[in-house]
Amino acid sequence: MIAVNVNAGLANQMFHYAFGRGLMAKGLDVCFDQSNFKPRSQWAFELVRLQDAFPSIDIKVMPEGHFKWVFPSLPRNGLERRFQEFMKKWHNFIGDEVYIDEPMYGYVPDMEKCATRNCIYKGFWQSEKYFRHCEDDIRKQFTFLPFDELKNIEVAAKNVAGKFCSYSLT
């Protein structure tokens, strides 16, 4: 199983999902791990799961019980943090679960080549280079529901007319 961890706020979840779709477009069978999604604040964008904002996305959810060391309970001290890192490295060494952490922000070429039969990717993947090759598919997936409240419809109409927004998304 190849999994991509999806967590944090909506924008980060979108990058995680797009990275996973990029892997899928390269022929990998990918599922998404949302088991660690916990709203971090009271802000609305922190409370929304990806599929709630974009109901048309095609998300294959990772079965429960895998990759428990991605985000175990928050370490209370340095000893617990070191133990958790040791457990991830131990699993990587024995090969039963491979944890692939994003080595740095920015683009890392050929990340799909790190995939093994039982691995999970954890990171933010905030470069369009990971998914540029399938951007049309991702743009279709990230389609909001139609607005149903009059106030939102009016704001959207003004924005489309260019009164609030001076940039283009294309």
C-alpha positions as CSV (number, residue, x, y, z in Angstrom):
1,M,0.0,0.0,0.0
2,I,1.2,3.5,-0.9
3,A,-0.3,6.2,1.2
4,V,-0.1,10.0,1.5
5,N,-0.8,11.6,4.8
6,V,-3.4,14.4,4.6
7,N,-3.8,16.8,7.6
8,A,-3.6,20.4,8.7
9,G,-5.7,23.2,7.2
10,L,-7.5,23.1,3.9
11,A,-4.7,24.6,1.8
12,N,-2.2,22.1,3.1
13,Q,-4.7,19.2,2.5
14,M,-5.0,20.4,-1.1
15,F,-1.3,20.1,-1.6
16,H,-1.2,16.7,0.0
17,Y,-4.0,15.5,-2.2
18,A,-2.5,17.0,-5.4
19,F,0.9,15.3,-4.5
20,G,-1.0,12.0,-4.2
21,R,-2.8,12.6,-7.5
22,G,0.5,13.3,-9.1
23,L,1.8,9.9,-7.9
24,M,-1.4,8.3,-9.2
25,A,-0.8,9.9,-12.6
26,K,2.6,8.2,-12.7
27,G,1.0,4.8,-12.3
28,L,1.0,4.3,-8.5
29,D,-2.0,3.0,-6.6
30,V,-2.3,5.6,-3.8
31,C,-4.6,5.9,-0.8
32,F,-4.9,8.8,1.5
33,D,-4.5,8.7,5.3
34,Q,-6.7,11.1,7.1
35,S,-6.6,9.3,10.4
36,N,-4.6,12.1,12.0
37,F,-6.8,15.0,10.9
38,K,-7.6,17.0,14.0
39,P,-8.7,20.6,13.7
40,R,-5.9,22.7,15.2
41,S,-7.8,25.9,15.8
42,Q,-11.2,27.6,15.7
43,W,-10.6,29.0,12.2
44,A,-13.0,27.7,9.6
45,F,-10.4,26.6,7.2
46,E,-8.8,24.5,9.9
47,L,-12.1,22.6,10.6
48,V,-12.8,21.4,7.1
49,R,-11.9,18.1,5.7
50,L,-10.8,18.0,2.0
51,Q,-13.8,16.0,0.8
52,D,-16.2,18.4,2.6
53,A,-14.9,21.3,0.7
54,F,-14.5,19.4,-2.6
55,P,-17.1,16.6,-2.8
56,S,-16.1,15.7,-6.3
57,I,-12.6,14.5,-5.3
58,D,-11.8,10.9,-5.8
59,I,-10.3,9.9,-2.5
60,K,-9.4,6.3,-1.7
61,V,-9.1,6.3,2.1
62,M,-6.4,4.2,3.7
63,P,-7.7,1.3,5.8
64,E,-7.3,1.7,9.6
65,G,-4.5,0.4,11.5
66,H,-1.6,1.3,9.3
67,F,1.4,3.6,9.8
68,K,0.7,4.5,13.4
69,W,4.1,6.3,13.8
70,V,3.2,9.0,11.3
71,F,1.6,11.2,14.0
72,P,1.5,9.3,17.2
73,S,0.5,11.2,20.3
74,L,2.3,14.5,20.7
75,P,5.6,13.9,22.5
76,R,5.7,15.5,25.9
77,N,9.5,15.6,26.0
78,G,12.6,15.0,24.1
79,L,12.8,11.4,25.1
80,E,9.4,10.6,23.7
81,R,10.2,12.4,20.4
82,R,13.5,10.4,20.1
83,F,11.6,7.2,20.8
84,Q,9.0,8.0,18.1
85,E,11.8,8.8,15.6
86,F,13.5,5.6,16.5
87,M,10.3,3.6,15.9
88,K,9.9,5.1,12.4
89,K,13.5,4.3,11.6
90,W,13.1,0.8,13.0
91,H,10.1,0.2,10.7
92,N,12.1,1.6,7.8
93,F,15.0,-0.8,8.6
94,I,12.9,-3.9,8.9
95,G,10.8,-2.9,5.9
96,D,7.3,-3.6,7.2
97,E,6.2,0.0,7.0
98,V,8.3,2.6,5.3
99,Y,7.9,6.3,6.4
100,I,9.0,8.8,3.7
101,D,9.3,12.2,5.2
102,E,9.6,15.2,2.9
103,P,13.3,16.0,3.2
104,M,13.0,19.7,2.6
105,Y,10.5,22.4,1.5
106,G,10.6,22.8,-2.2
107,Y,10.7,20.3,-5.0
108,V,12.6,17.0,-4.6
109,P,12.8,15.2,-8.0
110,D,11.7,11.6,-8.4
111,M,9.9,11.3,-5.1
112,E,7.7,8.5,-6.6
113,K,10.9,6.3,-6.9
114,C,11.0,6.2,-3.1
115,A,7.7,4.3,-3.0
116,T,7.8,0.7,-1.8
117,R,5.0,-1.8,-1.5
118,N,4.1,-0.5,2.0
119,C,5.0,3.1,2.5
120,I,3.5,6.5,3.5
121,Y,4.5,9.9,2.4
122,K,4.4,12.7,5.0
123,G,5.2,16.2,4.2
124,F,3.7,19.4,2.7
125,W,4.6,18.9,-0.9
126,Q,4.2,22.6,-1.8
127,S,5.6,22.6,-5.3
128,E,3.4,22.4,-8.4
129,K,6.2,20.3,-10.0
130,Y,4.9,17.3,-8.1
131,F,1.6,17.5,-9.9
132,R,2.0,19.8,-12.9
133,H,1.8,16.8,-15.3
134,C,-1.8,16.2,-14.1
135,E,-3.0,19.8,-13.3
136,D,-6.1,19.6,-15.4
137,D,-7.3,16.6,-13.5
138,I,-6.6,18.3,-10.2
139,R,-8.3,21.5,-11.2
140,K,-11.4,19.5,-12.0
141,Q,-11.2,17.8,-8.6
142,F,-11.0,21.1,-6.7
143,T,-14.4,22.3,-7.7
144,F,-16.5,23.9,-4.9
145,L,-20.2,23.3,-4.4
146,P,-22.4,25.9,-5.9
147,F,-23.2,28.8,-3.5
148,D,-26.6,28.6,-2.0
149,E,-26.6,31.7,0.3
150,L,-27.5,35.0,-1.3
151,K,-24.6,36.8,0.4
152,N,-22.1,34.3,-1.0
153,I,-23.6,34.4,-4.5
154,E,-23.4,38.3,-4.5
155,V,-19.7,38.2,-3.4
156,A,-18.8,35.6,-6.0
157,A,-20.5,37.6,-8.7
158,K,-18.6,40.7,-7.8
159,N,-15.3,38.7,-7.7
160,V,-15.9,37.2,-11.1
161,A,-16.6,40.7,-12.4
162,G,-13.2,41.7,-11.2
163,K,-14.2,44.2,-8.6
164,F,-12.4,42.5,-5.7
165,C,-9.9,40.4,-7.5
166,S,-7.2,41.7,-9.8
167,Y,-5.4,38.5,-10.5
168,S,-6.2,35.4,-12.5
169,L,-6.0,31.8,-11.4
170,T,-4.9,30.6,-14.8
